[in-house]
Amino acid sequence: MRIAITGAGIAGLAAAIALASRGHEVSVHEQAGRLEAIGAGLQLGPNAVRALQSLGAWDAMAPRACAPDAILVHDARTGATRSSLPLGSRFEARFGAPYRVAHRADLLKALADAAATLDNVSVVHGQRLTGLDLSDLAAPRLQFNGTAQACDLAIGADGVRSLMRKSIAPGIEPRQTGDVLYRALSPASALPPGMDPDAVHMFLGAGAHAVAYLVSGGKRLNIVASVASAAPVEGWNALATREQVLAAFPGACEALHTVLSARANWLAWAAADLEPFNGWSKGHAVLIGDAAHATLPHLAQGAAMALEDAVELAAQLGDGEAVPASLARFEAARKDRTSRIVLGSRTQGRIYKMSGPAAIARNLAMKLMPPSRQIERLAWIYEG
Ligand SMILES: Cc1cc2nc3c(=O)[nH]c(=O)nc-3n(C[C@H](O)[C@H](O)[C@H](O)COP(=O)(O)OP(=O)(O)OC[C@H]3O[C@@H](n4cnc5c(N)ncnc54)[C@H](O)[C@@H]3O)c2cc1C
């Protein structure tokens, strides 16, 4: 089949690899002029690593990823550690793959490198989708910068604000939560000496929480702060200041204050997700990744869901059935899991930002829960 994918993000590149590996002729059309190093850290749970392994992209990715040995949850004011989730060899043995963290740009580069080894994939930058014509359901026609392109299957991997979704599932729009996500990259030296460089650190405050861990082979510190009811922002790259971020954590403990005060260019994006919906495909056109099921980042599963989609879509299209039936089965296979991630991420974000008596109860529950129980609570995510 001739397959045209809109969007060279994680979903688009992963799908290109999975489908080209099964013999399809794949073109990927990306609006950005080149592969851009935008974004911050991504957590790659064992399910994401397994998907990368099955795409044949893990060998390129592994050297660019960092291997945290625990997720430590601290109180944003006192710095006290509320819980510790070990991610070492027992965790890896339990799920059959390791837990890693990486910069989004490194994952994109690893996927782009893997795609470049396949003769039947072309990735074209500077091509913006402006329209999708589905008047012949079996032969979608895409408009890129005003030029038409026909294909046997059109895949919308064009993110949370997908244009393809407007044709395939009209009326489905992103839901802004009112939270703002601030991100910054600092040199690794910004990590205070008392903070374990091999851990993912999470700080829980009232109405705000922050995550910090090393990426890029341990050279840079990735910091993301999620703040409720901050001033609205547009796009992925709105400029922000450290004063805005610090203001969300009044009375921050010394470690958190040091991390947030580091010299860095702060950027912000508005937290948004999609209410789970039915109808990811129409004729020979389908949505994957954030275009189908954008999620908040609080379970750290947006990239993982995109990678899993790619593997599943290629498997469903490989069974020789008619394309619409294969696409319906793809949605059926992915719907419950991705919906659970979307709704679970919302809940997790609320739990992280609790204040007053609710936060006290949360902290007690975290303290009483042994790590083995914490791991089993998350098993449905990492088993995949
Ligand atoms: C710039 C950027 C920064 C991000 N930073 C983070 C981060 O720091 N942490 C995090 O957890 N997640 C981040 N994400 C989201 C994360 O990458 C996704 O949630 C997840 O990887 C799923 O990816 P996706 O491929 O479905 O969508 P996306 O990653 O959103 O990729 C969609 C791609 O489609 C392209 N596109 C959109 N519209 C068109 C069009 N009309 N024509 C052609 N191309 C189009 C976009 O340019 C983009 O490359 C970021 C996404 C983007 C786009």
The ligand as a Gaussian input file, in Angstrom:
#p B3LYP/6-31G(d) Opt

LIG

0 1
 C        6.959000      20.682000      19.878000
 C        6.491000      19.614000      20.832000
 C        7.066000      19.519000      22.090000
 C        6.639000      18.555000      22.991000
 N        7.237000      18.485000      24.211000
 C        6.863000      17.524000      25.077000
 C        7.517000      17.409000      26.326000
 O        8.392000      18.180000      26.641000
 N        7.133000      16.409000      27.178000
 C        6.126000      15.542000      26.839000
 O        5.800000      14.643000      27.621000
 N        5.505000      15.624000      25.649000
 C        5.847000      16.594000      24.755000
 N        5.231000      16.668000      23.554000
 C        4.141000      15.733000      23.295000
 C        4.609000      14.353000      23.005000
 O        5.610000      14.382000      22.021000
 C        3.385000      13.629000      22.532000
 O        2.413000      13.607000      23.535000
 C        3.620000      12.188000      22.237000
 O        4.917000      11.941000      21.879000
 C        2.697000      11.739000      21.116000
 O        3.218000      12.239000      19.923000
 P        2.475000      12.422000      18.571000
 O        3.474000      12.027000      17.543000
 O        1.152000      11.774000      18.553000
 O        2.195000      13.998000      18.498000
 P        3.209000      15.197000      18.464000
 O        4.429000      14.908000      19.219000
 O        2.415000      16.387000      18.816000
 O        3.636000      15.298000      16.909000
 C        2.764000      15.777000      15.901000
 C        3.581000      16.196000      14.712000
 O        2.697000      16.563000      13.662000
 C        3.135000      17.773000      13.083000
 N        1.962000      18.442000      12.499000
 C        0.899000      18.975000      13.168000
 N        0.027000      19.515000      12.295000
 C        0.550000      19.312000      11.053000
 C        0.112000      19.652000       9.737000
 N       -1.047000      20.306000       9.520000
 N        0.876000      19.293000       8.674000
 C        2.065000      18.622000       8.860000
 N        2.525000      18.294000      10.086000
 C        1.783000      18.625000      11.167000
 C        3.753000      18.533000      14.240000
 O        4.628000      19.531000      13.785000
 C        4.444000      17.423000      14.995000
 O        5.751000      17.186000      14.505000
 C        5.608000      17.641000      22.634000
 C        5.029000      17.732000      21.349000
 C        5.468000      18.694000      20.449000
 C        4.849000      18.787000      19.056000

